Amino acid sequence: MHDPCYVYEPGFIDAAARAEIDAWLVTLRPLWEMRYSTVRPPPAGKEQRPLLRPVYWLGNWQFACLGYYEPPRRERDCAVAAEAFPPVLTRLVREIERRVRAGFPAQAVPRRWRLNTCLVNFYGDRTGGPRAEDVARVGEHRDFEPGPVASLSLGERARFQFVRRGATRDAPPVRTQWLEDNSLQVFGGPRWKDELLHRVQRVDDKQKLALPPAIAGFRTRRVNFTFRYVPDEHVIPYAELPPARRDDVRAYVTTLAASSPWFARALAAERVR
Ligand SMILES: O=C(O)CCC(=O)C(=O)O
């Protein structure tokens, strides 16, 4: 049965767009963030740990240690202004937005909704230790940004599942979708966005891919772009974060600034304050 709040389209990214994305990926320097601040202790009862995967954000960067954007509980001081999408992603996003406005029910698309935020997830193996460790998965969660979210997949296919909240590990998923190379997935509305959780259960490793960019201690076999909407009034320049929150992320911004003119300017803006 056709569900107006769910889209899966294999082959959405054509060969020309894909070549442009691959060329752009080579230039990226993803971050491997820690879950909590590195300059003050983790909250009581929590252990410091690295995220399972390196990431990059466009539009705004939601640093794990500041807490992810979660309206209405956490809206301010967590979505830090970041660089714009490269032209190829802007073009693909305009097409996705057009399809959402044409096909999704109006009540599932908030006023002023547009896909202005992108999380780039790198899935693969940690290779720093004596043996490679497969960390290509994401536990069940919701994306709290309002409105539909869209994702583009590159590389090995991923087993993506929607599950009920509180379901035991062996409970059957509500929906399983293999996300293939060059595919598009979009979901929105209360059922897919709010009532169900989603996860990446595993990623194939059939082709032994090593996707760009080279990342020390990591081999990437899948890249996923997840596009979301964060209202502009909730996106804050780094230099305007409260001082303690700037302390939490300064080391990351400094690392980013080494390869990103956007973050180099953000750091300079802090110095002249
Ligand atoms: O990799 C994917 O397909 C999904 C990623 C995801 O669930 C997320 O970034 O919130």
The ligand as a Gaussian input file, in Angstrom:
#p B3LYP/6-31G(d) Opt

LIG

0 1
 O       22.801000       5.801000       8.068000
 C       21.602000       5.863000       7.965000
 O       20.997000       5.386000       7.010000
 C       20.767000       6.488000       9.077000
 C       21.503000       7.399000       9.992000
 C       20.646000       7.866000      11.118000
 O       19.765000       7.196000      11.575000
 C       20.891000       9.200000      11.665000
 O       21.871000       9.848000      11.256000
 O       20.095000       9.638000      12.514000

